[in-house]
Amino acid sequence: MKSIILENERVKLSPLTLDNYTNLLSVAAEHKLVQYSPSDIESPAALRNYVEIALDQLEKRSSLPFIIYDKKAMAFAGSTRYMNIDYTNKVLEIGSTWIGKKFQGTGLNSEMKHLLLNHAFDTLGFEKVTFRIDERNLQSRKAVEKLGAVLEGILRKNVYLLDGYKRNTCCYGILVNEWKQFLLPENKIKA
């Protein structure tokens, strides 16, 4: 899985590496870009550490990090990954997603999530994809709900953020049959 590249007309997802992460330095430095996440990416050293952790998880087969390239803007936009990969139960999470502010609200995130979901279900054979989102992050919650994700529950006070706040985490999921149903032409109009 290390060399997976996912691509459509709008976005290209390539493996995130120590050779390409520096393309994200200016995006990662944006103030409060990951305010709802426990990760620090704002300084060059913090971003490198973030990438090293992701690559360590890749070696352990629990994560697959991507760098996001927006073809329309012709610029690197951020990062995302498959994570908490459970091969036995055929469940994985799409998370650690962040894109620069100028890319938000442009449709990039939706295009990227479609690529990731299609690949997880159709190529990798997973049966469920999950998302974990800070309860206060209404923008991200609405985005996954538009993809057909179902709120399965809220983990109360379960993750400390960098500012010391302990967040509630909304757990969303999409089952493979729900995704197939969501993609039907009559359902795309609603989305």
Short mmCIF file of the C-alpha atoms (twelve columns), coordinates in Angstrom:
data_MODEL
# 
_entry.id   MODEL 
# 
loop_
_atom_site.group_PDB 
_atom_site.id 
_atom_site.type_symbol 
_atom_site.label_atom_id 
_atom_site.label_alt_id 
_atom_site.label_comp_id 
_atom_site.label_asym_id 
_atom_site.label_seq_id 
_atom_site.Cartn_x 
_atom_site.Cartn_y 
_atom_site.Cartn_z 
_atom_site.pdbx_PDB_model_num 
ATOM 1   C CA . MET A 1   0.000   0.000  0.000   1 
ATOM 2   C CA . LYS A 2   2.989   2.341  0.360   1 
ATOM 3   C CA . SER A 3   2.962   3.495  -3.261  1 
ATOM 4   C CA . ILE A 4   -0.748  4.171  -3.762  1 
ATOM 5   C CA . ILE A 5   -1.545  7.266  -5.834  1 
ATOM 6   C CA . LEU A 6   -5.189  8.300  -6.095  1 
ATOM 7   C CA . GLU A 7   -6.149  10.837 -8.722  1 
ATOM 8   C CA . ASN A 8   -9.048  12.391 -10.585 1 
ATOM 9   C CA . GLU A 9   -9.450  15.597 -12.618 1 
ATOM 10  C CA . ARG A 10  -9.399  17.771 -9.479  1 
ATOM 11  C CA . VAL A 11  -7.013  16.234 -6.966  1 
ATOM 12  C CA . LYS A 12  -3.978  13.985 -6.691  1 
ATOM 13  C CA . LEU A 13  -3.200  12.092 -3.487  1 
ATOM 14  C CA . SER A 14  0.388   10.813 -3.343  1 
ATOM 15  C CA . PRO A 15  2.304   9.184  -0.509  1 
ATOM 16  C CA . LEU A 16  3.461   11.741 2.069   1 
ATOM 17  C CA . THR A 17  7.223   11.415 2.530   1 
ATOM 18  C CA . LEU A 18  10.213  13.159 4.058   1 
ATOM 19  C CA . ASP A 19  11.095  14.175 0.497   1 
ATOM 20  C CA . ASN A 20  7.835   16.017 -0.267  1 
ATOM 21  C CA . TYR A 21  6.404   17.262 3.036   1 
ATOM 22  C CA . THR A 22  8.256   20.585 2.746   1 
ATOM 23  C CA . ASN A 23  5.745   21.491 0.013   1 
ATOM 24  C CA . LEU A 24  3.257   21.870 2.883   1 
ATOM 25  C CA . LEU A 25  5.275   24.230 5.113   1 
ATOM 26  C CA . SER A 26  3.373   27.399 4.166   1 
ATOM 27  C CA . VAL A 27  -0.038  25.716 4.403   1 
ATOM 28  C CA . ALA A 28  0.761   24.038 7.736   1 
ATOM 29  C CA . ALA A 29  1.904   27.379 9.172   1 
ATOM 30  C CA . GLU A 30  -1.586  28.888 8.830   1 
ATOM 31  C CA . HIS A 31  -2.895  29.955 12.231  1 
ATOM 32  C CA . LYS A 32  -5.331  27.518 13.868  1 
ATOM 33  C CA . LEU A 33  -5.511  25.291 10.801  1 
ATOM 34  C CA . VAL A 34  -5.740  22.209 13.035  1 
ATOM 35  C CA . GLN A 35  -7.380  23.812 16.057  1 
ATOM 36  C CA . TYR A 36  -9.639  20.789 16.613  1 
ATOM 37  C CA . SER A 37  -6.798  18.263 16.347  1 
ATOM 38  C CA . PRO A 38  -4.263  17.050 18.912  1 
ATOM 39  C CA . SER A 39  -1.511  17.415 16.269  1 
ATOM 40  C CA . ASP A 40  0.979   20.259 15.964  1 
ATOM 41  C CA . ILE A 41  2.031   21.181 12.423  1 
ATOM 42  C CA . GLU A 42  2.618   24.963 12.551  1 
ATOM 43  C CA . SER A 43  6.433   25.066 12.679  1 
ATOM 44  C CA . PRO A 44  8.814   23.300 10.287  1 
ATOM 45  C CA . ALA A 45  10.070  21.097 13.151  1 
ATOM 46  C CA . ALA A 46  6.526   20.241 14.260  1 
ATOM 47  C CA . LEU A 47  5.484   19.369 10.707  1 
ATOM 48  C CA . ARG A 48  8.537   17.132 10.246  1 
ATOM 49  C CA . ASN A 49  7.713   15.366 13.535  1 
ATOM 50  C CA . TYR A 50  4.099   14.951 12.367  1 
ATOM 51  C CA . VAL A 51  5.325   13.334 9.136   1 
ATOM 52  C CA . GLU A 52  7.808   11.097 10.967  1 
ATOM 53  C CA . ILE A 53  5.000   9.817  13.223  1 
ATOM 54  C CA . ALA A 54  2.824   9.152  10.162  1 
ATOM 55  C CA . LEU A 55  5.657   7.272  8.455   1 
ATOM 56  C CA . ASP A 56  6.271   5.212  11.591  1 
ATOM 57  C CA . GLN A 57  2.579   4.259  11.546  1 
ATOM 58  C CA . LEU A 58  2.955   3.407  7.849   1 
ATOM 59  C CA . GLU A 59  5.794   1.007  8.670   1 
ATOM 60  C CA . LYS A 60  3.541   -0.622 11.286  1 
ATOM 61  C CA . ARG A 61  0.786   -0.934 8.626   1 
ATOM 62  C CA . SER A 62  -1.687  1.078  10.724  1 
ATOM 63  C CA . SER A 63  -1.675  4.211  8.580   1 
ATOM 64  C CA . LEU A 64  -1.213  5.413  5.009   1 
ATOM 65  C CA . PRO A 65  -0.517  9.166  4.784   1 
ATOM 66  C CA . PHE A 66  -1.057  11.246 1.650   1 
ATOM 67  C CA . ILE A 67  -0.012  14.689 0.465   1 
ATOM 68  C CA . ILE A 68  -2.855  16.519 -1.290  1 
ATOM 69  C CA . TYR A 69  -2.269  18.342 -4.572  1 
ATOM 70  C CA . ASP A 70  -5.084  20.547 -5.895  1 
ATOM 71  C CA . LYS A 71  -4.864  20.354 -9.686  1 
ATOM 72  C CA . LYS A 72  -7.247  23.281 -10.187 1 
ATOM 73  C CA . ALA A 73  -5.160  25.612 -8.016  1 
ATOM 74  C CA . MET A 74  -1.916  23.896 -9.110  1 
ATOM 75  C CA . ALA A 75  -0.737  23.849 -5.501  1 
ATOM 76  C CA . PHE A 76  -0.162  21.504 -2.588  1 
ATOM 77  C CA . ALA A 77  -3.152  21.855 -0.279  1 
ATOM 78  C CA . GLY A 78  -2.588  19.673 2.791   1 
ATOM 79  C CA . SER A 79  -2.569  16.120 4.035   1 
ATOM 80  C CA . THR A 80  -4.904  13.235 4.842   1 
ATOM 81  C CA . ARG A 81  -4.545  9.559  5.638   1 
ATOM 82  C CA . TYR A 82  -6.037  6.168  6.071   1 
ATOM 83  C CA . MET A 83  -5.429  5.392  9.737   1 
ATOM 84  C CA . ASN A 84  -6.318  2.975  12.514  1 
ATOM 85  C CA . ILE A 85  -6.377  0.321  9.802   1 
ATOM 86  C CA . ASP A 86  -7.961  -2.897 11.048  1 
ATOM 87  C CA . TYR A 87  -7.314  -5.516 8.371   1 
ATOM 88  C CA . THR A 88  -8.992  -8.299 10.351  1 
ATOM 89  C CA . ASN A 89  -12.325 -6.521 10.714  1 
ATOM 90  C CA . LYS A 90  -12.029 -4.616 7.413   1 
ATOM 91  C CA . VAL A 91  -12.460 -1.188 9.010   1 
ATOM 92  C CA . LEU A 92  -10.318 1.895  8.561   1 
ATOM 93  C CA . GLU A 93  -10.542 5.558  9.443   1 
ATOM 94  C CA . ILE A 94  -10.028 8.535  7.151   1 
ATOM 95  C CA . GLY A 95  -8.515  11.229 9.305   1 
ATOM 96  C CA . SER A 96  -5.686  13.591 10.130  1 
ATOM 97  C CA . THR A 97  -7.085  15.662 7.284   1 
ATOM 98  C CA . TRP A 98  -6.149  19.307 6.957   1 
ATOM 99  C CA . ILE A 99  -6.208  21.615 3.975   1 
ATOM 100 C CA . GLY A 100 -5.227  25.244 3.698   1 
ATOM 101 C CA . LYS A 101 -7.894  27.876 4.200   1 
ATOM 102 C CA . LYS A 102 -7.866  28.971 0.546   1 
ATOM 103 C CA . PHE A 103 -8.770  25.382 -0.460  1 
ATOM 104 C CA . GLN A 104 -11.647 25.051 1.997   1 
ATOM 105 C CA . GLY A 105 -15.126 25.347 0.542   1 
ATOM 106 C CA . THR A 106 -13.879 24.771 -3.027  1 
ATOM 107 C CA . GLY A 107 -15.044 21.167 -3.389  1 
ATOM 108 C CA . LEU A 108 -11.508 19.817 -2.986  1 
ATOM 109 C CA . ASN A 109 -12.295 17.977 0.260   1 
ATOM 110 C CA . SER A 110 -15.328 16.255 -1.248  1 
ATOM 111 C CA . GLU A 111 -13.367 15.132 -4.329  1 
ATOM 112 C CA . MET A 112 -10.573 13.828 -2.126  1 
ATOM 113 C CA . LYS A 113 -12.954 11.943 0.181   1 
ATOM 114 C CA . HIS A 114 -14.671 10.337 -2.822  1 
ATOM 115 C CA . LEU A 115 -11.308 9.042  -4.048  1 
ATOM 116 C CA . LEU A 116 -10.425 7.688  -0.610  1 
ATOM 117 C CA . LEU A 117 -13.822 6.071  -0.032  1 
ATOM 118 C CA . ASN A 118 -13.991 4.467  -3.471  1 
ATOM 119 C CA . HIS A 119 -10.476 3.086  -3.097  1 
ATOM 120 C CA . ALA A 120 -11.092 1.789  0.446   1 
ATOM 121 C CA . PHE A 121 -14.276 -0.019 -0.557  1 
ATOM 122 C CA . ASP A 122 -13.694 -1.027 -4.187  1 
ATOM 123 C CA . THR A 123 -9.959  -1.723 -4.333  1 
ATOM 124 C CA . LEU A 124 -8.863  -2.490 -0.780  1 
ATOM 125 C CA . GLY A 125 -12.035 -4.387 0.142   1 
ATOM 126 C CA . PHE A 126 -12.818 -2.647 3.419   1 
ATOM 127 C CA . GLU A 127 -16.369 -2.911 4.703   1 
ATOM 128 C CA . LYS A 128 -16.535 0.218  6.847   1 
ATOM 129 C CA . VAL A 129 -14.868 3.628  6.879   1 
ATOM 130 C CA . THR A 130 -14.981 5.818  9.969   1 
ATOM 131 C CA . PHE A 131 -14.307 9.475  10.749  1 
ATOM 132 C CA . ARG A 132 -13.590 11.026 14.176  1 
ATOM 133 C CA . ILE A 133 -14.346 14.732 14.458  1 
ATOM 134 C CA . ASP A 134 -14.324 17.262 17.289  1 
ATOM 135 C CA . GLU A 135 -17.930 17.890 18.270  1 
ATOM 136 C CA . ARG A 136 -17.420 21.653 17.794  1 
ATOM 137 C CA . ASN A 137 -16.072 21.298 14.234  1 
ATOM 138 C CA . LEU A 138 -19.385 21.791 12.464  1 
ATOM 139 C CA . GLN A 139 -17.778 22.371 9.059   1 
ATOM 140 C CA . SER A 140 -16.087 18.954 9.047   1 
ATOM 141 C CA . ARG A 141 -19.128 17.240 10.519  1 
ATOM 142 C CA . LYS A 142 -21.374 18.627 7.774   1 
ATOM 143 C CA . ALA A 143 -18.833 17.607 5.133   1 
ATOM 144 C CA . VAL A 144 -18.857 13.922 6.144   1 
ATOM 145 C CA . GLU A 145 -22.627 13.958 6.588   1 
ATOM 146 C CA . LYS A 146 -22.923 15.146 2.958   1 
ATOM 147 C CA . LEU A 147 -20.987 12.004 2.017   1 
ATOM 148 C CA . GLY A 148 -23.604 9.847  3.732   1 
ATOM 149 C CA . ALA A 149 -21.684 9.212  6.965   1 
ATOM 150 C CA . VAL A 150 -23.858 8.358  9.955   1 
ATOM 151 C CA . LEU A 151 -23.212 9.703  13.453  1 
ATOM 152 C CA . GLU A 152 -22.718 6.550  15.519  1 
ATOM 153 C CA . GLY A 153 -22.002 8.175  18.854  1 
ATOM 154 C CA . ILE A 154 -19.974 10.704 20.785  1 
ATOM 155 C CA . LEU A 155 -16.940 9.856  22.887  1 
ATOM 156 C CA . ARG A 156 -17.091 12.317 25.740  1 
ATOM 157 C CA . LYS A 157 -13.956 14.139 26.887  1 
ATOM 158 C CA . ASN A 158 -11.615 11.648 25.242  1 
ATOM 159 C CA . VAL A 159 -8.833  13.639 23.511  1 
ATOM 160 C CA . TYR A 160 -6.680  16.489 24.809  1 
ATOM 161 C CA . LEU A 161 -5.927  19.210 22.269  1 
ATOM 162 C CA . LEU A 162 -2.762  21.318 22.175  1 
ATOM 163 C CA . ASP A 163 -4.408  24.115 24.158  1 
ATOM 164 C CA . GLY A 164 -5.325  21.705 26.984  1 
ATOM 165 C CA . TYR A 165 -9.006  21.484 26.061  1 
ATOM 166 C CA . LYS A 166 -10.383 17.933 26.259  1 
ATOM 167 C CA . ARG A 167 -12.700 17.459 23.326  1 
ATOM 168 C CA . ASN A 168 -15.777 15.354 22.718  1 
ATOM 169 C CA . THR A 169 -15.264 13.253 19.578  1 
ATOM 170 C CA . CYS A 170 -18.098 12.498 17.160  1 
ATOM 171 C CA . CYS A 171 -17.740 9.050  15.600  1 
ATOM 172 C CA . TYR A 172 -19.140 8.731  12.083  1 
ATOM 173 C CA . GLY A 173 -19.244 5.667  9.858   1 
ATOM 174 C CA . ILE A 174 -20.094 4.585  6.335   1 
ATOM 175 C CA . LEU A 175 -20.721 0.934  5.497   1 
ATOM 176 C CA . VAL A 176 -19.837 -0.343 2.046   1 
ATOM 177 C CA . ASN A 177 -23.503 -0.929 1.115   1 
ATOM 178 C CA . GLU A 178 -24.407 2.597  2.281   1 
ATOM 179 C CA . TRP A 179 -21.656 4.042  0.079   1 
ATOM 180 C CA . LYS A 180 -22.876 2.059  -2.933  1 
ATOM 181 C CA . GLN A 181 -26.411 3.313  -2.265  1 
ATOM 182 C CA . PHE A 182 -25.161 6.884  -1.860  1 
ATOM 183 C CA . LEU A 183 -23.485 6.744  -5.278  1 
ATOM 184 C CA . LEU A 184 -26.668 5.808  -7.126  1 
ATOM 185 C CA . PRO A 185 -27.718 8.580  -9.568  1 
ATOM 186 C CA . GLU A 186 -31.016 9.280  -7.780  1 
ATOM 187 C CA . ASN A 187 -29.151 9.865  -4.501  1 
ATOM 188 C CA . LYS A 188 -26.434 12.092 -5.971  1 
ATOM 189 C CA . ILE A 189 -29.016 14.806 -6.599  1 
ATOM 190 C CA . LYS A 190 -29.740 14.993 -2.861  1 
ATOM 191 C CA . ALA A 191 -26.055 15.253 -1.925  1 
# 
